[in-house]
Amino acid sequence: MSRTTGWFLAGAMAAWLAGCGGAPKGSYRVYVTNEASGDMTVIDPVKMEALGTFPMGKRARGIHPSADGKTIFVALSGSPMAPPGVDESTLPPPDKSADGVGVFDVALGKMLRKVPGGSDPEQFAVSKDGKTLYVSNEDAAGLSFVDPSNGQVLKTVPTGRGNKVFVIVPQTEQIAASFEVGSRPWGIALSPDEKLLFTANGLSNDVSVVDLATKTVLKKIKVGEKPWGVAVVAD
């Protein structure tokens, strides 16, 4: 991983819960991306067992369902793994042909295609109408707007590098604000009332609590080592 900024409003890094075809009515499945093996595992949470693992591509990371639950999107990257402490100058060159967003059909149980997602996609969000993917490009320090229907990268917004979160307005495709949080904010989540932002800061081993009205950090909560993602319950 390069030292890329935090970005927009990202989703879960490792797993996503989704109602899906093939599951009994009223139940759900858990979809988990496996970065090292480049695949995705589907879990039945009632039986507490894996139903299958499906190849997706290199470094399967960020994951989100479509609004209708029929499709799972997965961020894929051909950049070599570079955890903290690794000398990036010693790494092999990236395989840019592997970069993109995998489109997985839930009913068919297979990946249909890989659409472009800018350079080194890691996290992303899906618009409410499902027509746009907002993809963070880790090594390029930017955010790409992607049409998942045809894979066209509509625009890429540069964000720069640093321990920051950037607020980007989808309608204008412009940065509205940015603010410092902890070191390497890997995962972020909103409170249910959308007044607070929480960032999991991987190198400073804490979670920043941000007041979105004032764009100020209210506190930093120490947690375990290398926090990667964060989620907020409804209450």
FIKOLZA-1660 file (N, C-alpha, C; in steps of 0.1 Angstrom, whole numbers, plus 5000, padded with zeros to 4 digits):
% residues 235
   i   px   py   pz ch aa at
   1 5008 4988 5000  A  M  N
   1 5000 5000 5000  A  M CA
   1 5009 5012 5000  A  M  C
   2 5005 5022 4992  A  S  N
   2 5012 5035 4992  A  S CA
   2 5006 5043 5003  A  S  C
   3 5012 5055 5006  A  R  N
   3 5007 5063 5017  A  R CA
   3 4996 5073 5011  A  R  C
   4 4985 5067 5008  A  T  N
   4 4975 5075 5002  A  T CA
   4 4965 5081 5012  A  T  C
   5 4959 5092 5008  A  T  N
   5 4949 5099 5017  A  T CA
   5 4937 5090 5019  A  T  C
   6 4930 5094 5030  A  G  N
   6 4916 5089 5032  A  G CA
   6 4908 5096 5022  A  G  C
   7 4895 5092 5020  A  W  N
   7 4887 5098 5009  A  W CA
   7 4872 5097 5012  A  W  C
   8 4865 5105 5006  A  F  N
   8 4850 5105 5005  A  F CA
   8 4844 5097 5016  A  F  C
   9 4833 5089 5013  A  L  N
   9 4826 5081 5023  A  L CA
   9 4828 5066 5019  A  L  C
  10 4838 5060 5024  A  A  N
  10 4841 5046 5020  A  A CA
  10 4832 5036 5028  A  A  C
  11 4832 5024 5023  A  G  N
  11 4824 5013 5029  A  G CA
  11 4833 5003 5036  A  G  C
  12 4827 4991 5039  A  A  N
  12 4835 4981 5046  A  A CA
  12 4846 4976 5037  A  A  C
  13 4857 4973 5043  A  M  N
  13 4869 4968 5036  A  M CA
  13 4868 4953 5034  A  M  C
  14 4865 4945 5044  A  A  N
  14 4866 4931 5043  A  A CA
  14 4853 4924 5040  A  A  C
  15 4842 4928 5044  A  A  N
  15 4830 4920 5043  A  A CA
  15 4818 4929 5042  A  A  C
  16 4807 4924 5036  A  W  N
  16 4795 4931 5034  A  W CA
  16 4783 4921 5035  A  W  C
  17 4773 4925 5043  A  L  N
  17 4761 4917 5044  A  L CA
  17 4751 4921 5033  A  L  C
  18 4745 4911 5027  A  A  N
  18 4736 4914 5016  A  A CA
  18 4725 4903 5015  A  A  C
  19 4713 4908 5013  A  G  N
  19 4702 4898 5009  A  G CA
  19 4705 4894 4995  A  G  C
  20 4703 4882 4991  A  C  N
  20 4707 4878 4978  A  C CA
  20 4698 4866 4973  A  C  C
  21 4699 4865 4960  A  G  N
  21 4692 4853 4953  A  G CA
  21 4699 4841 4958  A  G  C
  22 4692 4830 4959  A  G  N
  22 4697 4817 4963  A  G CA
  22 4697 4815 4978  A  G  C
  23 4694 4826 4986  A  A  N
  23 4693 4825 5000  A  A CA
  23 4678 4823 5004  A  A  C
  24 4675 4816 5014  A  P  N
  24 4661 4815 5018  A  P CA
  24 4655 4829 5021  A  P  C
  25 4642 4830 5019  A  K  N
  25 4635 4843 5021  A  K CA
  25 4637 4848 5035  A  K  C
  26 4641 4861 5036  A  G  N
  26 4643 4867 5049  A  G CA
  26 4657 4865 5055  A  G  C
  27 4665 4857 5048  A  S  N
  27 4679 4855 5053  A  S CA
  27 4689 4863 5045  A  S  C
  28 4701 4861 5048  A  Y  N
  28 4711 4869 5041  A  Y CA
  28 4724 4861 5040  A  Y  C
  29 4733 4865 5032  A  R  N
  29 4746 4859 5030  A  R CA
  29 4757 4869 5034  A  R  C
  30 4769 4865 5038  A  V  N
  30 4780 4873 5041  A  V CA
  30 4790 4871 5030  A  V  C
  31 4795 4882 5024  A  Y  N
  31 4805 4882 5013  A  Y CA
  31 4818 4887 5018  A  Y  C
  32 4828 4880 5017  A  V  N
  32 4841 4884 5023  A  V CA
  32 4852 4884 5012  A  V  C
  33 4859 4895 5010  A  T  N
  33 4870 4895 5000  A  T CA
  33 4883 4890 5007  A  T  C
  34 4890 4882 4999  A  N  N
  34 4903 4877 5004  A  N CA
  34 4914 4883 4996  A  N  C
  35 4922 4893 5001  A  E  N
  35 4931 4900 4994  A  E CA
  35 4943 4892 4988  A  E  C
  36 4948 4883 4997  A  A  N
  36 4960 4876 4993  A  A CA
  36 4957 4866 4982  A  A  C
  37 4946 4859 4983  A  S  N
  37 4942 4849 4973  A  S CA
  37 4934 4854 4961  A  S  C
  38 4930 4866 4962  A  G  N
  38 4923 4872 4950  A  G CA
  38 4909 4866 4948  A  G  C
  39 4902 4863 4958  A  D  N
  39 4889 4857 4956  A  D CA
  39 4879 4862 4967  A  D  C
  40 4867 4857 4966  A  M  N
  40 4856 4861 4975  A  M CA
  40 4849 4849 4981  A  M  C
  41 4847 4848 4994  A  T  N
  41 4840 4837 5000  A  T CA
  41 4826 4841 5004  A  T  C
  42 4817 4832 5002  A  V  N
  42 4803 4835 5006  A  V CA
  42 4800 4826 5018  A  V  C
  43 4794 4832 5028  A  I  N
  43 4792 4825 5041  A  I CA
  43 4777 4825 5045  A  I  C
  44 4772 4814 5049  A  D  N
  44 4759 4813 5055  A  D CA
  44 4760 4816 5070  A  D  C
  45 4755 4827 5075  A  P  N
  45 4757 4831 5089  A  P CA
  45 4749 4822 5099  A  P  C
  46 4738 4815 5094  A  V  N
  46 4730 4807 5102  A  V CA
  46 4737 4794 5105  A  V  C
  47 4742 4788 5094  A  K  N
  47 4750 4775 5096  A  K CA
  47 4764 4777 5100  A  K  C
  48 4769 4790 5099  A  M  N
  48 4782 4794 5102  A  M CA
  48 4792 4785 5094  A  M  C
  49 4790 4785 5081  A  E  N
  49 4799 4778 5072  A  E CA
  49 4800 4785 5059  A  E  C
  50 4811 4783 5052  A  A  N
  50 4814 4788 5039  A  A CA
  50 4806 4780 5028  A  A  C
  51 4799 4787 5020  A  L  N
  51 4792 4780 5009  A  L CA
  51 4800 4779 4996  A  L  C
  52 4810 4787 4995  A  G  N
  52 4819 4786 4983  A  G CA
  52 4828 4798 4983  A  G  C
  53 4839 4796 4975  A  T  N
  53 4849 4807 4973  A  T CA
  53 4850 4809 4958  A  T  C
  54 4850 4821 4953  A  F  N
  54 4850 4824 4939  A  F CA
  54 4861 4833 4935  A  F  C
  55 4868 4829 4924  A  P  N
  55 4879 4838 4919  A  P CA
  55 4874 4851 4914  A  P  C
  56 4882 4862 4918  A  M  N
  56 4878 4875 4914  A  M CA
  56 4889 4883 4906  A  M  C
  57 4901 4881 4910  A  G  N
  57 4912 4888 4904  A  G CA
  57 4922 4891 4915  A  G  C
  58 4932 4899 4911  A  K  N
  58 4943 4902 4921  A  K CA
  58 4938 4912 4932  A  K  C
  59 4942 4909 4944  A  R  N
  59 4941 4917 4956  A  R CA
  59 4926 4922 4957  A  R  C
  60 4917 4913 4959  A  A  N
  60 4903 4916 4961  A  A CA
  60 4902 4923 4975  A  A  C
  61 4897 4936 4974  A  R  N
  61 4896 4944 4987  A  R CA
  61 4882 4950 4989  A  R  C
  62 4880 4962 4986  A  G  N
  62 4868 4969 4989  A  G CA
  62 4856 4961 4982  A  G  C
  63 4844 4961 4989  A  I  N
  63 4833 4953 4985  A  I CA
  63 4820 4960 4988  A  I  C
  64 4810 4961 4979  A  H  N
  64 4797 4966 4981  A  H CA
  64 4787 4959 4972  A  H  C
  65 4775 4958 4977  A  P  N
  65 4764 4953 4968  A  P CA
  65 4757 4964 4961  A  P  C
  66 4750 4960 4950  A  S  N
  66 4742 4970 4943  A  S CA
  66 4729 4972 4952  A  S  C
  67 4722 4983 4949  A  A  N
  67 4710 4986 4957  A  A CA
  67 4700 4975 4957  A  A  C
  68 4699 4968 4946  A  D  N
  68 4689 4957 4946  A  D CA
  68 4694 4944 4951  A  D  C
  69 4707 4943 4955  A  G  N
  69 4713 4931 4961  A  G CA
  69 4716 4920 4950  A  G  C
  70 4714 4923 4938  A  K  N
  70 4716 4913 4927  A  K CA
  70 4731 4912 4923  A  K  C
  71 4739 4923 4926  A  T  N
  71 4752 4923 4921  A  T CA
  71 4762 4927 4933  A  T  C
  72 4773 4921 4933  A  I  N
  72 4784 4925 4942  A  I CA
  72 4795 4931 4935  A  I  C
  73 4800 4942 4939  A  F  N
  73 4811 4949 4933  A  F CA
  73 4824 4947 4942  A  F  C
  74 4835 4944 4936  A  V  N
  74 4847 4942 4943  A  V CA
  74 4859 4949 4937  A  V  C
  75 4866 4957 4945  A  A  N
  75 4878 4964 4940  A  A CA
  75 4890 4955 4939  A  A  C
  76 4896 4955 4927  A  L  N
  76 4908 4947 4924  A  L CA
  76 4920 4955 4920  A  L  C
  77 4932 4950 4923  A  S  N
  77 4944 4958 4921  A  S CA
  77 4956 4949 4917  A  S  C
  78 4964 4954 4908  A  G  N
  78 4976 4947 4904  A  G CA
  78 4988 4952 4910  A  G  C
  79 4987 4962 4919  A  S  N
  79 4998 4967 4926  A  S CA
  79 5003 4957 4936  A  S  C
  80 5016 4956 4938  A  P  N
  80 5021 4946 4948  A  P CA
  80 5018 4951 4962  A  P  C
  81 5016 4941 4971  A  M  N
  81 5014 4944 4985  A  M CA
  81 5026 4951 4991  A  M  C
  82 5023 4962 4999  A  A  N
  82 5034 4969 5005  A  A CA
  82 5030 4974 5019  A  A  C
  83 5030 4965 5029  A  P  N
  83 5026 4969 5042  A  P CA
  83 5036 4979 5048  A  P  C
  84 5032 4986 5059  A  P  N
  84 5041 4995 5065  A  P CA
  84 5054 4989 5068  A  P  C
  85 5065 4996 5066  A  G  N
  85 5079 4991 5068  A  G CA
  85 5086 4985 5056  A  G  C
  86 5078 4983 5046  A  V  N
  86 5084 4977 5033  A  V CA
  86 5090 4988 5025  A  V  C
  87 5102 4986 5020  A  D  N
  87 5108 4995 5010  A  D CA
  87 5102 4993 4997  A  D  C
  88 5093 5003 4993  A  E  N
  88 5086 5002 4981  A  E CA
  88 5094 5002 4968  A  E  C
  89 5107 5007 4969  A  S  N
  89 5116 5007 4958  A  S CA
  89 5120 4993 4954  A  S  C
  90 5119 4983 4963  A  T  N
  90 5123 4969 4961  A  T CA
  90 5112 4961 4955  A  T  C
  91 5100 4966 4954  A  L  N
  91 5088 4959 4949  A  L CA
  91 5088 4957 4934  A  L  C
  92 5082 4947 4929  A  P  N
  92 5081 4945 4914  A  P CA
  92 5071 4956 4909  A  P  C
  93 5072 4959 4896  A  P  N
  93 5063 4969 4890  A  P CA
  93 5048 4964 4891  A  P  C
  94 5039 4973 4892  A  P  N
  94 5025 4969 4892  A  P CA
  94 5019 4964 4879  A  P  C
  95 5010 4955 4880  A  D  N
  95 5003 4949 4869  A  D CA
  95 4990 4957 4867  A  D  C
  96 4991 4968 4859  A  K  N
  96 4979 4977 4858  A  K CA
  96 4968 4971 4851  A  K  C
  97 4970 4960 4843  A  S  N
  97 4959 4953 4836  A  S CA
  97 4950 4946 4846  A  S  C
  98 4955 4944 4858  A  A  N
  98 4946 4937 4868  A  A CA
  98 4938 4947 4876  A  A  C
  99 4940 4960 4875  A  D  N
  99 4932 4970 4882  A  D CA
  99 4918 4971 4877  A  D  C
 100 4909 4973 4886  A  G  N
 100 4895 4974 4881  A  G CA
 100 4885 4971 4892  A  G  C
 101 4872 4970 4889  A  V  N
 101 4862 4966 4898  A  V CA
 101 4855 4954 4892  A  V  C
 102 4855 4943 4900  A  G  N
 102 4848 4930 4895  A  G CA
 102 4833 4931 4898  A  G  C
 103 4826 4926 4888  A  V  N
 103 4811 4926 4889  A  V CA
 103 4807 4912 4890  A  V  C
 104 4801 4908 4902  A  F  N
 104 4798 4895 4905  A  F CA
 104 4782 4893 4905  A  F  C
 105 4777 4884 4897  A  D  N
 105 4763 4881 4897  A  D CA
 105 4759 4872 4908  A  D  C
 106 4750 4876 4917  A  V  N
 106 4747 4868 4929  A  V CA
 106 4739 4856 4925  A  V  C
 107 4729 4857 4916  A  A  N
 107 4721 4846 4912  A  A CA
 107 4729 4835 4904  A  A  C
 108 4738 4839 4896  A  L  N
 108 4746 4830 4888  A  L CA
 108 4758 4825 4896  A  L  C
 109 4762 4832 4906  A  G  N
 109 4773 4828 4914  A  G CA
 109 4786 4829 4907  A  G  C
 110 4788 4839 4899  A  K  N
 110 4801 4840 4892  A  K CA
 110 4803 4855 4888  A  K  C
 111 4816 4858 4886  A  M  N
 111 4820 4871 4882  A  M CA
 111 4817 4873 4867  A  M  C
 112 4810 4883 4863  A  L  N
 112 4807 4886 4850  A  L CA
 112 4817 4893 4842  A  L  C
 113 4823 4903 4848  A  R  N
 113 4833 4911 4841  A  R CA
 113 4841 4920 4851  A  R  C
 114 4851 4926 4846  A  K  N
 114 4859 4936 4853  A  K CA
 114 4859 4949 4846  A  K  C
 115 4854 4959 4853  A  V  N
 115 4853 4972 4846  A  V CA
 115 4865 4981 4852  A  V  C
 116 4869 4991 4844  A  P  N
 116 4880 5000 4849  A  P CA
 116 4876 5007 4862  A  P  C
 117 4885 5010 4870  A  G  N
 117 4882 5017 4883  A  G CA
 117 4893 5027 4886  A  G  C
 118 4901 5031 4876  A  G  N
 118 4912 5040 4879  A  G CA
 118 4924 5032 4883  A  G  C
 119 4934 5039 4888  A  S  N
 119 4947 5032 4892  A  S CA
 119 4946 5027 4906  A  S  C
 120 4949 5014 4908  A  D  N
 120 4950 5007 4921  A  D CA
 120 4937 5010 4930  A  D  C
 121 4926 5005 4926  A  P  N
 121 4913 5007 4934  A  P CA
 121 4914 4999 4947  A  P  C
 122 4910 5006 4958  A  E  N
 122 4910 4999 4971  A  E CA
 122 4896 5000 4977  A  E  C
 123 4891 5012 4980  A  Q  N
 123 4878 5014 4985  A  Q CA
 123 4869 5021 4975  A  Q  C
 124 4856 5020 4977  A  F  N
 124 4846 5027 4968  A  F CA
 124 4833 5027 4975  A  F  C
 125 4824 5035 4969  A  A  N
 125 4810 5036 4973  A  A CA
 125 4801 5036 4961  A  A  C
 126 4789 5031 4963  A  V  N
 126 4779 5030 4952  A  V CA
 126 4769 5041 4954  A  V  C
 127 4766 5049 4943  A  S  N
 127 4755 5059 4944  A  S CA
 127 4742 5052 4946  A  S  C
 128 4732 5060 4952  A  K  N
 128 4719 5055 4955  A  K CA
 128 4712 5049 4943  A  K  C
 129 4714 5055 4932  A  D  N
 129 4707 5050 4920  A  D CA
 129 4715 5039 4913  A  D  C
 130 4726 5036 4918  A  G  N
 130 4734 5025 4913  A  G CA
 130 4741 5028 4900  A  G  C
 131 4741 5040 4895  A  K  N
 131 4746 5044 4882  A  K CA
 131 4761 5048 4883  A  K  C
 132 4766 5050 4895  A  T  N
 132 4780 5055 4896  A  T CA
 132 4787 5048 4907  A  T  C
 133 4800 5044 4905  A  L  N
 133 4808 5040 4916  A  L CA
 133 4818 5051 4918  A  L  C
 134 4821 5054 4931  A  Y  N
 134 4831 5063 4935  A  Y CA
 134 4842 5056 4941  A  Y  C
 135 4853 5055 4933  A  V  N
 135 4864 5046 4936  A  V CA
 135 4877 5053 4940  A  V  C
 136 4882 5050 4952  A  S  N
 136 4895 5056 4956  A  S CA
 136 4907 5049 4950  A  S  C
 137 4916 5056 4944  A  N  N
 137 4927 5051 4937  A  N CA
 137 4939 5053 4946  A  N  C
 138 4944 5042 4953  A  E  N
 138 4953 5043 4963  A  E CA
 138 4967 5049 4959  A  E  C
 139 4973 5043 4948  A  D  N
 139 4986 5047 4944  A  D CA
 139 4986 5061 4937  A  D  C
 140 4974 5064 4931  A  A  N
 140 4974 5077 4924  A  A CA
 140 4968 5088 4932  A  A  C
 141 4964 5086 4945  A  A  N
 141 4958 5096 4953  A  A CA
 141 4947 5104 4947  A  A  C
 142 4937 5097 4943  A  G  N
 142 4925 5103 4937  A  G CA
 142 4913 5095 4938  A  G  C
 143 4902 5101 4933  A  L  N
 143 4889 5095 4934  A  L CA
 143 4883 5094 4919  A  L  C
 144 4880 5082 4915  A  S  N
 144 4874 5081 4901  A  S CA
 144 4859 5079 4902  A  S  C
 145 4852 5085 4893  A  F  N
 145 4838 5083 4890  A  F CA
 145 4836 5073 4879  A  F  C
 146 4830 5062 4882  A  V  N
 146 4829 5051 4872  A  V CA
 146 4815 5047 4869  A  V  C
 147 4812 5045 4856  A  D  N
 147 4799 5040 4852  A  D CA
 147 4800 5025 4851  A  D  C
 148 4794 5017 4861  A  P  N
 148 4795 5003 4861  A  P CA
 148 4789 4996 4849  A  P  C
 149 4780 5002 4842  A  S  N
 149 4773 4996 4831  A  S CA
 149 4782 4994 4819  A  S  C
 150 4791 5004 4817  A  N  N
 150 4800 5002 4805  A  N CA
 150 4815 5003 4809  A  N  C
 151 4818 5006 4822  A  G  N
 151 4832 5006 4827  A  G CA
 151 4839 5019 4824  A  G  C
 152 4832 5029 4820  A  Q  N
 152 4838 5042 4816  A  Q CA
 152 4842 5050 4829  A  Q  C
 153 4854 5054 4829  A  V  N
 153 4859 5063 4840  A  V CA
 153 4854 5077 4836  A  V  C
 154 4844 5083 4843  A  L  N
 154 4838 5095 4839  A  L CA
 154 4847 5107 4843  A  L  C
 155 4854 5106 4854  A  K  N
 155 4862 5117 4859  A  K CA
 155 4871 5112 4870  A  K  C
 156 4883 5117 4872  A  T  N
 156 4891 5114 4883  A  T CA
 156 4895 5127 4890  A  T  C
 157 4892 5128 4903  A  V  N
 157 4895 5140 4911  A  V CA
 157 4907 5138 4920  A  V  C
 158 4918 5145 4917  A  P  N
 158 4930 5144 4925  A  P CA
 158 4928 5148 4939  A  P  C
 159 4933 5141 4949  A  T  N
 159 4932 5145 4963  A  T CA
 159 4945 5149 4970  A  T  C
 160 4956 5144 4964  A  G  N
 160 4969 5146 4971  A  G CA
 160 4971 5136 4982  A  G  C
 161 4982 5137 4989  A  R  N
 161 4986 5126 4998  A  R CA
 161 4987 5133 5012  A  R  C
 162 4984 5125 5022  A  G  N
 162 4985 5129 5036  A  G CA
 162 4975 5122 5045  A  G  C
 163 4975 5125 5057  A  N  N
 163 4966 5118 5067  A  N CA
 163 4953 5126 5068  A  N  C
 164 4946 5127 5057  A  K  N
 164 4934 5135 5055  A  K CA
 164 4922 5127 5050  A  K  C
 165 4910 5133 5053  A  V  N
 165 4898 5129 5047  A  V CA
 165 4893 5140 5038  A  V  C
 166 4889 5137 5026  A  F  N
 166 4884 5147 5017  A  F CA
 166 4869 5145 5015  A  F  C
 167 4862 5156 5015  A  V  N
 167 4847 5156 5013  A  V CA
 167 4845 5160 4998  A  V  C
 168 4839 5152 4990  A  I  N
 168 4837 5155 4976  A  I CA
 168 4822 5154 4973  A  I  C
 169 4818 5165 4966  A  V  N
 169 4803 5166 4963  A  V CA
 169 4801 5159 4949  A  V  C
 170 4793 5148 4949  A  P  N
 170 4791 5141 4936  A  P CA
 170 4786 5149 4925  A  P  C
 171 4776 5158 4928  A  Q  N
 171 4770 5166 4918  A  Q CA
 171 4780 5176 4911  A  Q  C
 172 4789 5181 4918  A  T  N
 172 4798 5191 4912  A  T CA
 172 4812 5184 4909  A  T  C
 173 4814 5172 4915  A  E  N
 173 4827 5165 4913  A  E CA
 173 4838 5173 4918  A  E  C
 174 4836 5181 4928  A  Q  N
 174 4846 5190 4934  A  Q CA
 174 4849 5187 4949  A  Q  C
 175 4861 5189 4953  A  I  N
 175 4864 5188 4967  A  I CA
 175 4858 5200 4975  A  I  C
 176 4850 5197 4985  A  A  N
 176 4843 5207 4993  A  A CA
 176 4851 5211 5005  A  A  C
 177 4858 5201 5011  A  A  N
 177 4866 5203 5023  A  A CA
 177 4876 5191 5025  A  A  C
 178 4885 5194 5033  A  S  N
 178 4895 5183 5038  A  S CA
 178 4899 5186 5052  A  S  C
 179 4903 5176 5059  A  F  N
 179 4907 5178 5073  A  F CA
 179 4916 5167 5077  A  F  C
 180 4925 5170 5086  A  E  N
 180 4935 5160 5092  A  E CA
 180 4928 5151 5102  A  E  C
 181 4932 5138 5101  A  V  N
 181 4927 5129 5112  A  V CA
 181 4939 5122 5117  A  V  C
 182 4939 5109 5119  A  G  N
 182 4950 5101 5124  A  G CA
 182 4959 5097 5112  A  G  C
 183 4969 5088 5115  A  S  N
 183 4979 5084 5105  A  S CA
 183 4973 5072 5097  A  S  C
 184 4972 5074 5084  A  R  N
 184 4967 5065 5074  A  R CA
 184 4953 5060 5077  A  R  C
 185 4943 5069 5075  A  P  N
 185 4929 5065 5077  A  P CA
 185 4924 5056 5067  A  P  C
 186 4924 5043 5070  A  W  N
 186 4921 5032 5061  A  W CA
 186 4906 5030 5059  A  W  C
 187 4898 5031 5070  A  G  N
 187 4884 5029 5069  A  G CA
 187 4876 5040 5076  A  G  C
 188 4865 5044 5070  A  I  N
 188 4857 5055 5076  A  I CA
 188 4842 5051 5076  A  I  C
 189 4834 5057 5085  A  A  N
 189 4820 5054 5086  A  A CA
 189 4813 5066 5092  A  A  C
 190 4800 5068 5089  A  L  N
 190 4792 5079 5094  A  L CA
 190 4783 5074 5105  A  L  C
 191 4780 5083 5115  A  S  N
 191 4770 5080 5125  A  S CA
 191 4756 5080 5118  A  S  C
 192 4746 5073 5123  A  P  N
 192 4733 5073 5117  A  P CA
 192 4727 5086 5113  A  P  C
 193 4729 5096 5122  A  D  N
 193 4724 5110 5119  A  D CA
 193 4733 5118 5110  A  D  C
 194 4744 5112 5105  A  E  N
 194 4754 5118 5096  A  E CA
 194 4760 5131 5102  A  E  C
 195 4761 5132 5115  A  K  N
 195 4767 5143 5121  A  K CA
 195 4782 5141 5125  A  K  C
 196 4785 5128 5127  A  L  N
 196 4799 5124 5131  A  L CA
 196 4805 5115 5121  A  L  C
 197 4818 5116 5119  A  L  N
 197 4825 5107 5110  A  L CA
 197 4836 5100 5119  A  L  C
 198 4837 5087 5117  A  F  N
 198 4847 5079 5124  A  F CA
 198 4858 5074 5114  A  F  C
 199 4870 5075 5117  A  T  N
 199 4881 5070 5108  A  T CA
 199 4890 5061 5116  A  T  C
 200 4892 5049 5110  A  A  N
 200 4902 5039 5116  A  A CA
 200 4915 5043 5110  A  A  C
 201 4924 5047 5119  A  N  N
 201 4938 5051 5115  A  N CA
 201 4948 5041 5117  A  N  C
 202 4953 5034 5106  A  G  N
 202 4961 5022 5107  A  G CA
 202 4974 5024 5113  A  G  C
 203 4981 5035 5112  A  L  N
 203 4994 5036 5118  A  L CA
 203 4994 5043 5131  A  L  C
 204 4984 5051 5135  A  S  N
 204 4984 5057 5148  A  S CA
 204 4976 5049 5158  A  S  C
 205 4970 5038 5153  A  N  N
 205 4963 5028 5161  A  N CA
 205 4952 5035 5170  A  N  C
 206 4944 5043 5163  A  D  N
 206 4933 5049 5169  A  D CA
 206 4921 5052 5160  A  D  C
 207 4910 5057 5165  A  V  N
 207 4899 5060 5157  A  V CA
 207 4896 5075 5160  A  V  C
 208 4895 5083 5149  A  S  N
 208 4892 5097 5151  A  S CA
 208 4877 5099 5150  A  S  C
 209 4872 5108 5159  A  V  N
 209 4858 5111 5159  A  V CA
 209 4857 5126 5154  A  V  C
 210 4851 5128 5143  A  V  N
 210 4851 5141 5136  A  V CA
 210 4837 5147 5136  A  V  C
 211 4835 5159 5140  A  D  N
 211 4823 5167 5138  A  D CA
 211 4822 5172 5124  A  D  C
 212 4813 5167 5116  A  L  N
 212 4812 5171 5102  A  L CA
 212 4808 5186 5100  A  L  C
 213 4800 5191 5110  A  A  N
 213 4796 5205 5108  A  A CA
 213 4808 5215 5109  A  A  C
 214 4817 5212 5118  A  T  N
 214 4828 5221 5120  A  T CA
 214 4841 5215 5113  A  T  C
 215 4841 5203 5109  A  K  N
 215 4853 5196 5103  A  K CA
 215 4864 5196 5113  A  K  C
 216 4861 5193 5126  A  T  N
 216 4871 5192 5136  A  T CA
 216 4871 5179 5143  A  T  C
 217 4883 5174 5147  A  V  N
 217 4884 5161 5154  A  V CA
 217 4881 5164 5169  A  V  C
 218 4870 5157 5173  A  L  N
 218 4866 5159 5187  A  L CA
 218 4874 5151 5197  A  L  C
 219 4878 5139 5192  A  K  N
 219 4887 5130 5201  A  K CA
 219 4893 5119 5192  A  K  C
 220 4903 5113 5198  A  K  N
 220 4909 5101 5192  A  K CA
 220 4909 5090 5202  A  K  C
 221 4903 5079 5198  A  I  N
 221 4901 5068 5207  A  I CA
 221 4912 5057 5204  A  I  C
 222 4920 5053 5213  A  K  N
 222 4930 5043 5211  A  K CA
 222 4923 5029 5210  A  K  C
 223 4928 5022 5200  A  V  N
 223 4922 5008 5198  A  V CA
 223 4934 4999 5196  A  V  C
 224 4931 4987 5190  A  G  N
 224 4942 4977 5188  A  G CA
 224 4952 4982 5177  A  G  C
 225 4961 4972 5173  A  E  N
 225 4971 4975 5164  A  E CA
 225 4966 4974 5149  A  E  C
 226 4969 4984 5141  A  K  N
 226 4966 4985 5127  A  K CA
 226 4951 4984 5124  A  K  C
 227 4942 4993 5130  A  P  N
 227 4928 4992 5127  A  P CA
 227 4926 4995 5112  A  P  C
 228 4918 4987 5106  A  W  N
 228 4916 4988 5091  A  W CA
 228 4902 4993 5087  A  W  C
 229 4892 4988 5093  A  G  N
 229 4878 4992 5090  A  G CA
 229 4871 4996 5102  A  G  C
 230 4859 5003 5100  A  V  N
 230 4851 5007 5111  A  V CA
 230 4836 5007 5107  A  V  C
 231 4827 5003 5116  A  A  N
 231 4813 5002 5113  A  A CA
 231 4805 5008 5125  A  A  C
 232 4794 5013 5122  A  V  N
 232 4786 5020 5133  A  V CA
 232 4772 5013 5133  A  V  C
 233 4767 5009 5145  A  V  N
 233 4754 5003 5146  A  V CA
 233 4743 5013 5146  A  V  C
 234 4731 5009 5143  A  A  N
 234 4720 5019 5141  A  A CA
 234 4717 5028 5153  A  A  C
 235 4720 5023 5165  A  D  N
 235 4717 5032 5177  A  D CA
 235 4729 5040 5181  A  D  C
% end
